Amino acid sequence: MARKPARRRKARSHDRTRRRLAPDERERLIAQAAVYFFAEQGFEGQTRELARRLGIAQPLLYRYFPSKHALIERVYREVFVDPWQDEWFVALADRSRPLKERLTYFYQVYARTAVGYERVRLFILAGLRGLDLNARFFKMLRERVFAAVVREVRHANGLPPLETVPMSETEAELVWMLHAAIFYIGIRRWIYGLPVPDNIDAVIEGMIATFLEGIPKEMAVLTGAPPA
């Protein structure tokens, strides 16, 4: 009996492998592929093309994500929500360590995802498309990240806590300045195609030092209390 061509045997073996995937594993693979797909094609990219790249039928894709909107929501979670780790915030709030050391660590680990291809391109493309992803991300940043940074800077400089004097718009903007400077490294690379420093950790360390040199004085004025 003639043996089947190797290519056909390989393809059928691959098909069996795909069919053996557990539902949660297949869903995860679809979501990960969608992250790169939309980063490359923009949110105008068609789910039909995504399914083709995955080697699955479009109805199977819709079995896991019933609409393109649902798929985009999952991409948002994968890229803008899930990367934030609770341990980063625990380390930031560990007042047994110097503030400069804590802030440097926090933004260095954040930058490993923040300046990546998918995060940068999806952020820009979502804004150009007029999606609400950026507005939701900004809200999360202000409430979770900026407030945490302001809380620790105030404590390290003997300034009133947030419970006494809420974070002002100016304080939020000062943290934005630091945050945006780090993100802009990714924009230069993945949007403009410009070279960026090889050692981003060293750049972030310098940014944190500059930030802490000036922000306590401004916060003292804003909260009405002299810095320690």
C-alpha positions as a Markdown table, in Angstrom:
| # | Residue | x | y | z |
|---|---|---|---|---|
| 1 | Met | 0.0 | 0.0 | 0.0 |
| 2 | Ala | 1.3 | 3.4 | -1.0 |
| 3 | Arg | 2.2 | 5.7 | 1.9 |
| 4 | Lys | 0.5 | 9.0 | 2.2 |
| 5 | Pro | 2.6 | 12.1 | 1.3 |
| 6 | Ala | 4.5 | 13.5 | 4.3 |
| 7 | Arg | 3.0 | 16.9 | 3.9 |
| 8 | Arg | -0.5 | 15.5 | 4.1 |
| 9 | Arg | 0.3 | 13.4 | 7.1 |
| 10 | Lys | 1.8 | 16.4 | 8.8 |
| 11 | Ala | -1.2 | 18.6 | 8.1 |
| 12 | Arg | -3.6 | 16.0 | 9.4 |
| 13 | Ser | -1.5 | 15.5 | 12.5 |
| 14 | His | -1.6 | 19.3 | 13.0 |
| 15 | Asp | -5.4 | 19.2 | 12.5 |
| 16 | Arg | -5.7 | 16.6 | 15.2 |
| 17 | Thr | -3.5 | 18.7 | 17.5 |
| 18 | Arg | -5.8 | 21.7 | 17.0 |
| 19 | Arg | -8.9 | 19.6 | 17.7 |
| 20 | Arg | -7.3 | 18.3 | 21.0 |
| 21 | Leu | -6.9 | 21.8 | 22.4 |
| 22 | Ala | -8.9 | 22.5 | 25.5 |
| 23 | Pro | -11.5 | 25.3 | 25.1 |
| 24 | Asp | -9.8 | 27.6 | 27.5 |
| 25 | Glu | -6.4 | 27.0 | 25.7 |
| 26 | Arg | -8.0 | 27.7 | 22.3 |
| 27 | Glu | -9.6 | 30.9 | 23.6 |
| 28 | Arg | -6.3 | 32.1 | 25.0 |
| 29 | Leu | -4.5 | 31.4 | 21.6 |
| 30 | Ile | -7.2 | 33.3 | 19.7 |
| 31 | Ala | -6.9 | 36.2 | 22.1 |
| 32 | Gln | -3.1 | 36.3 | 21.8 |
| 33 | Ala | -3.3 | 36.2 | 18.0 |
| 34 | Ala | -5.9 | 38.9 | 18.0 |
| 35 | Val | -3.5 | 41.2 | 20.0 |
| 36 | Tyr | -0.9 | 41.0 | 17.4 |
| 37 | Phe | -3.4 | 41.1 | 14.5 |
| 38 | Phe | -5.0 | 44.3 | 15.6 |
| 39 | Ala | -1.7 | 45.9 | 16.4 |
| 40 | Glu | -0.5 | 45.1 | 12.9 |
| 41 | Gln | -3.8 | 45.7 | 10.9 |
| 42 | Gly | -5.6 | 48.2 | 13.1 |
| 43 | Phe | -9.0 | 47.7 | 14.5 |
| 44 | Glu | -10.4 | 47.7 | 11.0 |
| 45 | Gly | -8.9 | 44.2 | 10.5 |
| 46 | Gln | -11.5 | 41.6 | 9.7 |
| 47 | Thr | -12.1 | 38.6 | 11.9 |
| 48 | Arg | -12.3 | 36.5 | 8.7 |
| 49 | Glu | -8.6 | 37.2 | 8.1 |
| 50 | Leu | -7.7 | 36.6 | 11.7 |
| 51 | Ala | -9.5 | 33.2 | 11.5 |
| 52 | Arg | -7.6 | 32.4 | 8.3 |
| 53 | Arg | -4.3 | 33.2 | 10.0 |
| 54 | Leu | -5.2 | 30.9 | 12.9 |
| 55 | Gly | -6.1 | 28.1 | 10.5 |
| 56 | Ile | -9.7 | 27.9 | 11.9 |
| 57 | Ala | -13.1 | 28.6 | 10.5 |
| 58 | Gln | -14.7 | 32.0 | 11.3 |
| 59 | Pro | -17.7 | 30.3 | 13.0 |
| 60 | Leu | -15.3 | 28.6 | 15.4 |
| 61 | Leu | -13.8 | 32.0 | 16.3 |
| 62 | Tyr | -17.3 | 33.4 | 17.0 |
| 63 | Arg | -18.0 | 30.4 | 19.2 |
| 64 | Tyr | -15.4 | 31.8 | 21.7 |
| 65 | Phe | -16.0 | 35.5 | 20.9 |
| 66 | Pro | -19.5 | 36.1 | 19.7 |
| 67 | Ser | -18.7 | 39.5 | 18.2 |
| 68 | Lys | -15.8 | 41.6 | 17.1 |
| 69 | His | -16.5 | 43.9 | 19.9 |
| 70 | Ala | -16.2 | 41.0 | 22.4 |
| 71 | Leu | -12.8 | 40.2 | 20.8 |
| 72 | Ile | -11.6 | 43.8 | 21.1 |
| 73 | Glu | -12.7 | 43.8 | 24.8 |
| 74 | Arg | -10.5 | 40.7 | 25.4 |
| 75 | Val | -7.6 | 42.4 | 23.6 |
| 76 | Tyr | -8.0 | 45.4 | 25.9 |
| 77 | Arg | -7.9 | 43.2 | 29.0 |
| 78 | Glu | -4.9 | 41.2 | 27.7 |
| 79 | Val | -2.9 | 44.3 | 26.8 |
| 80 | Phe | -4.0 | 47.1 | 29.2 |
| 81 | Val | -5.3 | 45.5 | 32.3 |
| 82 | Asp | -3.8 | 42.1 | 32.9 |
| 83 | Pro | -0.1 | 43.1 | 32.7 |
| 84 | Trp | -0.4 | 45.1 | 35.9 |
| 85 | Gln | 0.8 | 42.9 | 38.7 |
| 86 | Asp | -0.3 | 43.3 | 42.3 |
| 87 | Glu | 3.2 | 42.6 | 43.5 |
| 88 | Trp | 4.4 | 45.8 | 41.7 |
| 89 | Phe | 2.1 | 47.8 | 43.9 |
| 90 | Val | 3.1 | 45.9 | 47.0 |
| 91 | Ala | 6.7 | 46.7 | 46.3 |
| 92 | Leu | 5.9 | 50.4 | 45.7 |
| 93 | Ala | 4.2 | 50.6 | 49.1 |
| 94 | Asp | 7.1 | 48.9 | 50.9 |
| 95 | Arg | 8.2 | 51.8 | 53.0 |
| 96 | Ser | 11.2 | 49.9 | 54.4 |
| 97 | Arg | 13.0 | 50.7 | 51.1 |
| 98 | Pro | 13.9 | 54.2 | 49.8 |
| 99 | Leu | 11.3 | 55.8 | 47.6 |
| 100 | Lys | 13.7 | 56.2 | 44.6 |
| 101 | Glu | 14.4 | 52.5 | 44.7 |
| 102 | Arg | 10.7 | 51.6 | 44.8 |
| 103 | Leu | 9.7 | 54.0 | 42.0 |
| 104 | Thr | 12.5 | 52.9 | 39.8 |
| 105 | Tyr | 11.6 | 49.2 | 40.2 |
| 106 | Phe | 7.9 | 50.0 | 39.6 |
| 107 | Tyr | 8.4 | 51.8 | 36.3 |
| 108 | Gln | 11.2 | 49.5 | 35.1 |
| 109 | Val | 9.0 | 46.4 | 35.3 |
| 110 | Tyr | 6.0 | 48.4 | 33.9 |
| 111 | Ala | 8.1 | 49.5 | 30.9 |
| 112 | Arg | 8.8 | 45.9 | 29.9 |
| 113 | Thr | 5.2 | 45.7 | 28.7 |
| 114 | Ala | 4.4 | 49.5 | 28.2 |
| 115 | Val | 6.9 | 50.1 | 25.4 |
| 116 | Gly | 6.3 | 46.9 | 23.5 |
| 117 | Tyr | 5.0 | 46.7 | 20.0 |
| 118 | Glu | 1.5 | 45.6 | 20.7 |
| 119 | Arg | 0.8 | 48.0 | 23.6 |
| 120 | Val | 2.1 | 51.1 | 21.8 |
| 121 | Arg | 0.4 | 50.4 | 18.5 |
| 122 | Leu | -2.9 | 49.4 | 20.0 |
| 123 | Phe | -3.0 | 52.5 | 22.2 |
| 124 | Ile | -2.4 | 54.8 | 19.2 |
| 125 | Leu | -4.7 | 53.0 | 16.9 |
| 126 | Ala | -7.5 | 52.9 | 19.4 |
| 127 | Gly | -7.2 | 56.7 | 19.8 |
| 128 | Leu | -7.3 | 57.3 | 16.1 |
| 129 | Arg | -10.3 | 55.0 | 15.7 |
| 130 | Gly | -12.2 | 56.8 | 18.5 |
| 131 | Leu | -12.6 | 53.8 | 20.7 |
| 132 | Asp | -13.2 | 54.2 | 24.4 |
| 133 | Leu | -10.3 | 51.9 | 25.3 |
| 134 | Asn | -7.9 | 54.8 | 26.0 |
| 135 | Ala | -10.4 | 56.7 | 28.2 |
| 136 | Arg | -10.9 | 53.6 | 30.3 |
| 137 | Phe | -7.2 | 53.0 | 30.5 |
| 138 | Phe | -6.6 | 56.7 | 31.6 |
| 139 | Lys | -9.2 | 56.3 | 34.3 |
| 140 | Met | -7.5 | 53.2 | 35.6 |
| 141 | Leu | -4.1 | 54.9 | 35.5 |
| 142 | Arg | -5.3 | 57.9 | 37.5 |
| 143 | Glu | -7.2 | 55.9 | 40.1 |
| 144 | Arg | -4.7 | 53.0 | 40.6 |
| 145 | Val | -1.3 | 54.1 | 39.5 |
| 146 | Phe | -1.1 | 57.9 | 39.9 |
| 147 | Ala | -2.7 | 57.9 | 43.3 |
| 148 | Ala | -0.3 | 55.2 | 44.5 |
| 149 | Val | 2.7 | 57.2 | 43.3 |
| 150 | Val | 1.4 | 60.5 | 44.8 |
| 151 | Arg | 0.7 | 58.7 | 48.1 |
| 152 | Glu | 4.2 | 57.4 | 48.4 |
| 153 | Val | 5.9 | 60.7 | 47.3 |
| 154 | Arg | 3.8 | 62.6 | 49.9 |
| 155 | His | 4.6 | 60.1 | 52.7 |
| 156 | Ala | 8.3 | 60.2 | 51.9 |
| 157 | Asn | 8.3 | 64.0 | 52.2 |
| 158 | Gly | 6.1 | 64.4 | 55.3 |
| 159 | Leu | 3.2 | 65.8 | 53.3 |
| 160 | Pro | -0.6 | 65.2 | 54.0 |
| 161 | Pro | -2.0 | 61.8 | 53.0 |
| 162 | Leu | -4.6 | 61.5 | 50.3 |
| 163 | Glu | -7.3 | 60.9 | 52.9 |
| 164 | Thr | -6.7 | 64.4 | 54.2 |
| 165 | Val | -5.9 | 66.2 | 51.0 |
| 166 | Pro | -7.1 | 64.5 | 47.8 |
| 167 | Met | -4.8 | 64.3 | 44.8 |
| 168 | Ser | -5.0 | 67.5 | 42.8 |
| 169 | Glu | -5.1 | 67.8 | 39.0 |
| 170 | Thr | -1.6 | 69.3 | 39.0 |
| 171 | Glu | -0.2 | 66.4 | 41.0 |
| 172 | Ala | -1.8 | 64.0 | 38.5 |
| 173 | Glu | -0.3 | 65.9 | 35.6 |
| 174 | Leu | 3.1 | 65.7 | 37.2 |
| 175 | Val | 2.9 | 61.9 | 37.4 |
| 176 | Trp | 1.5 | 61.9 | 33.8 |
| 177 | Met | 4.7 | 63.7 | 32.8 |
| 178 | Leu | 6.8 | 60.8 | 34.1 |
| 179 | His | 4.5 | 58.2 | 32.8 |
| 180 | Ala | 4.2 | 59.7 | 29.3 |
| 181 | Ala | 8.0 | 60.1 | 29.0 |
| 182 | Ile | 8.5 | 56.4 | 29.5 |
| 183 | Phe | 5.7 | 55.5 | 27.0 |
| 184 | Tyr | 7.1 | 57.9 | 24.4 |
| 185 | Ile | 10.2 | 55.6 | 24.1 |
| 186 | Gly | 7.9 | 53.0 | 22.7 |
| 187 | Ile | 6.2 | 55.6 | 20.4 |
| 188 | Arg | 9.6 | 56.6 | 19.0 |
| 189 | Arg | 10.4 | 53.0 | 18.2 |
| 190 | Trp | 7.1 | 51.5 | 17.0 |
| 191 | Ile | 5.3 | 54.5 | 15.5 |
| 192 | Tyr | 8.2 | 56.7 | 14.1 |
| 193 | Gly | 10.7 | 53.9 | 13.6 |
| 194 | Leu | 13.4 | 55.9 | 15.4 |
| 195 | Pro | 16.2 | 54.4 | 17.5 |
| 196 | Val | 15.8 | 54.2 | 21.2 |
| 197 | Pro | 18.3 | 53.6 | 24.0 |
| 198 | Asp | 19.4 | 50.0 | 24.4 |
| 199 | Asn | 19.4 | 50.2 | 28.2 |
| 200 | Ile | 15.9 | 51.6 | 29.0 |
| 201 | Asp | 16.4 | 50.7 | 32.7 |
| 202 | Ala | 19.1 | 53.2 | 33.0 |
| 203 | Val | 17.0 | 55.9 | 31.3 |
| 204 | Ile | 14.1 | 55.2 | 33.6 |
| 205 | Glu | 16.4 | 55.4 | 36.7 |
| 206 | Gly | 17.5 | 58.9 | 35.5 |
| 207 | Met | 13.9 | 59.9 | 34.9 |
| 208 | Ile | 12.9 | 58.9 | 38.4 |
| 209 | Ala | 15.8 | 60.8 | 39.9 |
| 210 | Thr | 14.8 | 63.9 | 38.0 |
| 211 | Phe | 11.1 | 63.5 | 39.0 |
| 212 | Leu | 11.9 | 63.2 | 42.7 |
| 213 | Glu | 14.2 | 66.2 | 42.6 |
| 214 | Gly | 11.4 | 68.6 | 41.8 |
| 215 | Ile | 8.0 | 67.1 | 42.6 |
| 216 | Pro | 8.2 | 67.3 | 46.4 |
| 217 | Lys | 8.5 | 71.0 | 46.3 |
| 218 | Glu | 5.5 | 71.3 | 44.0 |
| 219 | Met | 3.5 | 69.0 | 46.1 |
| 220 | Ala | 4.3 | 71.0 | 49.2 |
| 221 | Val | 2.9 | 74.1 | 47.6 |
| 222 | Leu | -0.2 | 72.2 | 46.4 |
| 223 | Thr | -1.0 | 70.6 | 49.7 |
| 224 | Gly | -0.1 | 73.7 | 51.8 |
| 225 | Ala | 2.6 | 71.9 | 53.8 |
| 226 | Pro | 6.4 | 72.3 | 53.8 |
| 227 | Pro | 8.3 | 69.2 | 52.6 |
| 228 | Ala | 10.3 | 67.2 | 55.3 |
